[in-house]
Amino acid sequence: MRRELIEAAKDYRYLLDRGYPHKLALNTVSTRYLLSKRERLLLYRCVHSSSYVRSIMSKTLVPPENVEVVIDGYNLFSTIFSVISGEELYLCDDGFIRDLLGLHTRVALAVNKDTINKIISLIKWFIDKYRVYIILDANVSHSGELASRLRDLLPNADIIVARKADVKVLELSIGRWTITSDAVVLERAYKVYDLAGYIARKYCPERIIVLPLHPP
């Protein structure tokens, strides 16, 4: 990891702590340090303000028994896809592990039966322990097909296809645990847990990249 990226991450957090909007702060450090598109995305997903980090860490807990859990479907699946496909993973400063994959991967997940079977095999033990709601984004192609497949694989889970998936996740998150790495959802959720991070630490800890930053 090049030194300029580390310095950019430090400056980016400093600007966020000073109240700068995310876009302005990111544009500023990207221009100064000549960041690539991937490096820019890495900062956006993995570096946050100190107050945000403290808030997320204070409510990140393993769900106890007899609670209900809401899963941001494509968000979770895409990170676990990174686990099984050898992609790079990053330990972000809020303690969550994230990938840098985009929408094309989510579409691929929806239409690839073998990939979904592998993903479900890694998380079924968790889903079977709780009353689970899995939310899929209706705007992603083939989400209806994926929902049908998940209902077959996970008969005890409620599979919901929503036109505004993030809104539905937040609506259901009231009083429930939420599984996602979406920063906006994490900030507003009641309690959160990084299931994808647990899977990554168990199966490929050697591929988790840690940004060498002091914690906020």
C-alpha positions in Angstrom: 0.0 0.0 0.0 1.6 3.2 -1.1 2.5 5.9 1.4 0.4 8.6 -0.4 -2.8 6.5 0.2 -2.0 6.3 3.9 -1.5 10.1 4.1 -4.7 10.6 2.1 -6.6 8.5 4.5 -5.4 10.5 7.5 -6.3 13.8 5.8 -9.7 12.4 4.8 -10.5 11.5 8.3 -9.3 14.8 9.6 -11.6 16.7 7.2 -14.6 14.5 8.1 -13.9 15.2 11.8 -13.9 18.9 11.0 -17.4 18.6 9.5 -16.5 18.6 5.7 -19.0 16.9 3.5 -17.9 13.4 2.3 -17.8 14.3 -1.4 -15.8 17.5 -0.8 -13.3 15.9 1.5 -12.8 13.0 -0.9 -12.4 15.2 -3.9 -9.8 17.3 -2.0 -7.6 14.4 -0.9 -8.0 12.6 -4.2 -6.7 15.6 -6.1 -3.9 16.3 -3.7 -2.6 12.7 -3.7 -3.5 11.7 -7.2 -5.6 8.8 -6.1 -6.8 6.1 -8.5 -10.5 5.3 -8.8 -10.0 2.2 -6.7 -8.0 4.1 -4.0 -10.8 6.7 -3.9 -13.4 4.0 -3.4 -11.3 2.4 -0.7 -11.3 5.7 1.3 -15.0 6.2 0.8 -15.9 2.7 2.1 -13.2 2.3 4.8 -12.4 5.6 6.4 -14.9 7.5 8.5 -15.2 10.2 11.0 -14.2 9.5 14.6 -17.7 10.0 16.0 -19.2 7.7 13.4 -16.7 5.0 14.3 -17.4 5.2 18.0 -21.1 5.0 17.3 -20.9 1.9 15.2 -18.5 0.1 17.5 -20.8 0.8 20.5 -23.7 -1.1 18.8 -21.8 -3.9 17.1 -22.7 -7.1 18.9 -23.3 -10.7 18.2 -27.1 -11.2 18.2 -28.3 -13.0 21.3 -30.8 -15.8 21.1 -34.5 -15.1 20.4 -33.9 -11.9 18.4 -34.9 -11.0 14.9 -32.3 -10.2 12.3 -32.6 -8.1 9.1 -30.1 -8.9 6.3 -29.2 -6.5 3.5 -29.0 -9.3 1.0 -26.9 -8.1 -1.9 -24.5 -6.3 0.5 -23.9 -9.4 2.5 -23.7 -11.7 -0.5 -21.2 -9.6 -2.5 -18.8 -9.5 0.4 -19.0 -13.3 0.9 -18.6 -13.6 -2.9 -15.2 -11.8 -2.4 -14.3 -14.4 0.3 -14.9 -17.4 -1.9 -13.5 -15.8 -5.1 -10.2 -14.5 -3.8 -10.9 -10.8 -4.0 -9.2 -8.4 -1.7 -11.0 -7.5 1.6 -10.3 -4.5 3.8 -10.7 -4.1 7.6 -12.2 -0.6 7.9 -11.8 1.7 10.8 -15.4 1.0 12.1 -14.4 -2.7 12.5 -16.3 -3.9 9.5 -14.8 -5.8 6.6 -15.7 -4.6 3.1 -14.9 -5.3 -0.5 -14.6 -3.0 -3.5 -17.0 -4.8 -5.8 -19.8 -3.1 -7.7 -23.3 -3.6 -9.1 -22.1 -6.0 -11.8 -21.2 -8.5 -9.1 -24.6 -8.3 -7.6 -26.2 -9.1 -10.9 -23.8 -12.1 -11.4 -24.8 -13.4 -7.9 -28.5 -13.3 -8.8 -28.1 -15.4 -11.9 -25.3 -17.8 -10.8 -26.9 -20.8 -9.0 -23.6 -22.4 -7.9 -22.3 -19.1 -6.4 -25.5 -18.6 -4.4 -25.3 -22.2 -3.1 -21.8 -21.7 -1.9 -22.7 -18.4 -0.2 -25.7 -19.9 1.5 -23.7 -22.9 2.7 -21.4 -20.5 4.6 -24.2 -18.6 6.3 -27.0 -21.1 6.8 -25.9 -22.0 10.3 -26.4 -18.4 11.3 -29.7 -17.9 9.5 -31.1 -21.0 11.1 -30.5 -19.6 14.6 -32.8 -16.6 14.2 -36.0 -15.2 12.7 -34.4 -13.6 9.6 -35.6 -11.2 7.0 -33.5 -11.0 3.8 -34.1 -7.9 1.7 -33.2 -7.8 -2.0 -33.1 -4.8 -4.3 -35.8 -5.0 -7.0 -33.8 -2.7 -9.2 -31.1 -5.4 -9.6 -31.9 -7.7 -12.6 -33.1 -11.2 -11.8 -33.8 -10.4 -8.1 -37.2 -12.2 -8.4 -35.4 -15.3 -9.5 -32.9 -15.1 -6.7 -35.7 -14.6 -4.2 -37.4 -17.8 -5.4 -34.1 -19.7 -5.1 -33.5 -18.4 -1.6 -37.0 -19.4 -0.5 -36.1 -22.9 -1.5 -32.8 -22.9 0.2 -33.9 -21.0 3.4 -37.6 -22.0 4.0 -37.5 -20.4 7.5 -36.4 -17.0 6.3 -38.6 -14.2 5.0 -37.3 -13.1 1.6 -38.5 -9.6 0.6 -37.9 -7.9 -2.8 -38.1 -4.1 -2.3 -37.9 -1.2 -4.8 -36.0 0.8 -2.1 -34.0 -1.9 -0.4 -32.1 0.4 2.0 -35.4 2.0 3.1 -36.9 -1.4 3.7 -33.9 -2.5 5.7 -34.1 0.5 7.9 -37.8 0.1 8.3 -37.4 -3.4 9.6 -34.2 -2.7 11.6 -36.2 -0.9 14.4 -35.7 -3.1 17.4 -33.9 -5.8 15.4 -30.3 -6.6 14.6 -29.1 -5.6 11.1 -26.5 -7.4 8.9 -24.9 -5.0 6.4 -21.8 -3.0 5.8 -23.6 0.0 4.3 -22.4 3.0 6.3 -25.7 4.9 6.0 -27.7 1.9 7.2 -25.3 1.1 10.0 -25.5 4.6 11.3 -29.3 4.5 11.7 -29.7 0.9 12.7 -30.6 -0.3 16.2 -27.9 -3.0 16.6 -25.5 -4.3 14.0 -23.3 -7.3 13.3 -20.7 -8.0 10.6 -21.5 -11.6 9.6 -19.5 -11.3 6.4 -16.5 -10.2 8.5 -16.9 -13.2 10.7 -16.9 -15.5 7.6 -13.8 -13.7 6.2 -11.8 -14.0 9.4 -12.7 -17.7 9.6 -11.9 -18.7 6.0 -9.4 -16.2 4.6 -7.8 -14.1 7.3 -4.6 -13.8 5.3 -6.5 -11.8 2.6 -7.8 -9.1 4.9 -5.9 -5.9 4.4 -5.6 -3.5 7.3 -5.1 0.2 6.7 -2.2 1.2 8.9 -4.0 4.0 10.6 -4.3 4.9 14.2 -7.8 4.2 15.5 -10.0 7.3 15.9 
